[in-house]
Amino acid sequence: MMDNSEVTMMASIDAQQRIAVLIPCLDEAATIAAVVADFRKYVPQARIYVYDNNSTDGTGEIAAAAGAVVRLERLRGKGHVMRRMFADIDADIYIMVDGDDTYDAASAPALIQELCSGPFDLVNGARVDTSVEAYRPGHRFGNAVLSGAVRYVFGTASKDMLSGYKALSRRFVKSFPALSTGFEIETELLVHALELGISISEISTPYKERPMGSESKLRTFRDGWRILRLIALLCKEERPLAFFALISFVLSILSVGLSIPLFYEFLETGLVPRFPTAILSVGLMLAAIIALFSGLILDTVTRGRREFKRLHFLAYDAVGVQVGRAALVGTPARRL
């Protein structure tokens, strides 16, 4: 049974807003029925979608029996599944959650309420572990390192960048390019929001250990490396001037370091006996100049691309605006 605060919170969410719960799944037969049942209980007006990523244990059939809308995505990887979900499903509010029964469904109304109160376009559910087994030390350390790297480069204050529990607005979902293929999709979501200046909030949510018979698909080193590589790629794509200026600086230092002994030797003898070293020094300096100008050019291109994405984002109404407009004129809300 829901307590009074949860009932009040659900009552405050506009009934005209379409809510979709998105659950990507791979071999989660042990947990998916409980996840679907919990979200049907705490967000009864939502439509629950389970996208089966080629499971071999009957996850899709169990989810359908529990009352979810089940679809198949054959390309393996959470990024592929989320890209398909974002393209296929039309709603006003999206709840993104994993199917492993570690996230707290009772927190969904609070995520939705926070999304609407700003209104915000992304509300992150920062995990607060309820037991020692819930959050493995390797995952905790990797999350802290990667969150720190994104905070340093892009300026986020997120405490839990890699959380799989989020509430998203329609205009965020429909403007998100979703280029990642695996678990690094959470990083791409956050960086996309930061680069467009999208309104972000974060609330704490309980996080529990996986039930018996359920196994994590996340691999600490493999997926950590993929996320780190994505951060470097996003730095190149979204901060090209800083990225190529750093390369230019390193090449310039190498060039100057190689040329100093040659310069002194030339002053003393009037000769340049180490000609290959001189050629290498000049080549490094030319490469440094090319890198710097590449950064300047790409920075202009990135600004134009960011403006285009921002305009596409603004083509959709904020959470609750369509419903409010429809109430003023007495007509159904127009869907874009």
MOLIN-V737532 format. One record per helix or strand of 3 or more residues. SS is the DSSP state (a for helix, b for strand). FROM is the first residue (numbers start at 1). TO is the last residue. Records with the same first field share a line. If there is no record, write none. Layout:
SS=FROM-TO + FROM-TO
This chain:
a=4-11 + 32-42 + 59-66 + 78-88 + 105-118 + 137-154 + 170-175 + 185-195 + 220-238 + 240-269 + 275-314 + 321-329
b=19-25 + 47-52 + 69-72 + 93-98 + 122-129 + 166-169 + 200-207
